[in-house]
Amino acid sequence: MNYTPQKLEARFFASEQAARGTALHALAHNAIKLRIQISNKNKTIALYVNDAIKFNMESELYLYYSDNCFGQADAIGFDGKKLRIHDLKTGITPAKETQLEVYAAIFCLEYGISPFDIVVEMRIYQNEEKRIFDGDPEVIARIMDTIVEFDARIEFMKERGIQ
């Protein structure tokens, strides 16, 4: 009852865009899993899927450090020396590499790898382009330290029944 027609339309549009994004991620996941390249008709999806296939990456990989810290990378691959993390963004809001740095930190924690011993390459696919970032090991190590510290703090609060 408190909506204006404009607010209703905006909410409807946002809901439709979210559903479209979910469907596009599922399409990309299946194409990567089946190793089916996509033509350039949808440039963003084609760039993302075809690069993931080219680099032999896994799609929608669940990353887990603890019950308090986990995530799901759109596409990820590790050859023992280079960690690649790719993110498909279907919305219009410009994405930042922060989420990918967190995924790199969780990956390193989960597999016991120092970010100083590997190369991390992160890519964001959005609005018909791909942006490539080099992972800074110092930034990733700081994120790892924060994850470990905050996870311990959450566990302490759980044990004490602090809410």
C-alpha positions in Angstrom: 0.0 0.0 0.0 3.0 2.3 0.5 4.3 1.9 -3.1 4.0 4.5 -5.8 3.6 3.2 -9.4 7.3 4.1 -10.0 8.4 2.1 -6.9 6.3 -0.9 -8.0 7.8 -0.8 -11.5 11.4 -0.5 -10.0 10.8 -3.4 -7.7 9.3 -5.5 -10.5 12.3 -4.6 -12.8 14.8 -5.5 -10.1 13.1 -8.9 -9.5 13.0 -9.6 -13.2 16.7 -8.7 -13.5 17.6 -11.0 -10.6 15.8 -13.9 -12.1 17.5 -13.2 -15.5 20.9 -13.2 -13.7 20.2 -16.5 -12.0 19.2 -18.0 -15.4 22.3 -16.7 -17.1 24.6 -18.1 -14.4 22.9 -21.5 -14.8 23.4 -21.3 -18.6 27.0 -20.4 -18.2 27.6 -23.1 -15.6 26.1 -25.8 -17.8 28.1 -24.6 -20.9 31.4 -24.7 -18.9 30.5 -28.1 -17.3 29.7 -29.5 -20.8 32.6 -27.6 -22.4 30.3 -26.0 -25.0 31.6 -22.7 -26.2 29.2 -19.8 -26.9 29.1 -17.6 -29.9 29.6 -13.8 -29.5 25.9 -13.0 -29.8 25.9 -12.3 -26.1 29.5 -11.0 -25.7 29.6 -11.0 -21.9 28.5 -14.6 -21.5 30.6 -15.7 -24.5 33.8 -14.1 -23.0 33.1 -15.6 -19.6 32.2 -19.2 -20.7 34.9 -19.4 -23.4 37.7 -18.2 -21.2 36.6 -20.6 -18.4 36.7 -23.5 -20.9 40.0 -22.3 -22.3 41.6 -22.3 -18.9 40.0 -25.6 -17.9 38.2 -24.0 -14.9 35.4 -25.4 -12.7 32.1 -23.5 -12.5 30.1 -22.7 -9.4 32.8 -24.2 -7.1 31.9 -24.0 -3.4 34.7 -22.6 -1.2 34.7 -23.4 2.5 36.9 -22.2 5.4 34.3 -22.7 8.2 30.6 -22.5 8.9 31.1 -18.8 9.3 33.1 -18.2 6.1 32.3 -19.8 2.7 31.3 -18.8 -0.8 30.8 -19.9 -4.3 33.1 -18.8 -7.1 31.5 -18.4 -10.5 34.6 -20.0 -12.1 37.9 -21.0 -10.6 41.0 -22.9 -11.6 44.3 -23.7 -10.0 47.2 -25.4 -11.7 49.5 -25.5 -8.7 51.1 -22.1 -9.6 48.3 -19.9 -10.8 44.9 -19.3 -9.2 42.3 -17.9 -11.6 39.0 -16.6 -10.3 36.4 -15.3 -12.8 33.1 -13.6 -11.9 30.2 -13.1 -14.2 28.2 -10.0 -13.4 24.8 -9.7 -15.1 23.7 -6.4 -13.4 24.6 -2.9 -14.4 26.2 -1.8 -11.1 30.0 -1.7 -11.7 31.6 -4.6 -9.8 34.8 -4.4 -7.8 37.5 -7.1 -7.3 37.0 -7.2 -3.5 34.7 -10.2 -3.7 37.3 -12.1 -5.8 40.0 -11.2 -3.3 37.9 -12.8 -0.6 37.4 -15.9 -2.7 41.2 -16.1 -3.2 41.7 -15.8 0.6 39.1 -18.5 1.3 40.7 -20.8 -1.3 44.2 -20.2 0.2 42.8 -20.9 3.7 40.9 -24.0 2.6 43.9 -25.6 0.8 46.7 -24.3 3.1 48.3 -22.2 0.4 50.2 -19.0 0.9 49.2 -16.2 -1.5 52.9 -15.3 -1.7 53.7 -18.7 -3.3 51.2 -18.4 -6.2 50.0 -16.0 -8.8 46.4 -14.9 -8.5 44.5 -13.6 -11.6 41.0 -12.3 -11.2 38.6 -11.4 -13.9 35.2 -9.6 -13.9 32.9 -10.1 -16.9 30.3 -7.4 -17.2 28.7 -5.1 -19.7 30.3 -6.8 -22.7 33.9 -6.5 -21.4 36.3 -8.4 -19.2 38.5 -6.6 -16.6 41.6 -8.4 -15.5 43.2 -7.8 -12.0 46.4 -9.2 -10.5 45.8 -10.4 -7.0 48.0 -8.6 -4.5 49.4 -11.3 -2.0 49.6 -8.7 0.8 45.9 -7.8 0.4 44.9 -11.5 0.2 47.0 -12.3 3.3 45.3 -9.4 5.2 41.9 -10.8 4.2 43.0 -14.3 5.4 44.1 -12.8 8.7 40.7 -11.1 9.1 38.8 -14.2 8.2 40.7 -16.3 10.8 40.3 -13.6 13.5 36.6 -13.0 12.9 35.9 -16.7 12.6 37.5 -17.3 16.0 35.6 -14.4 17.5 32.3 -15.7 16.1 33.0 -19.2 17.5 33.9 -17.6 20.9 30.5 -15.7 20.9 28.7 -18.9 20.0 30.3 -20.8 22.8 29.4 -18.1 25.3 25.9 -17.9 24.0 26.4 -14.2 23.1 23.7 -12.9 20.8 
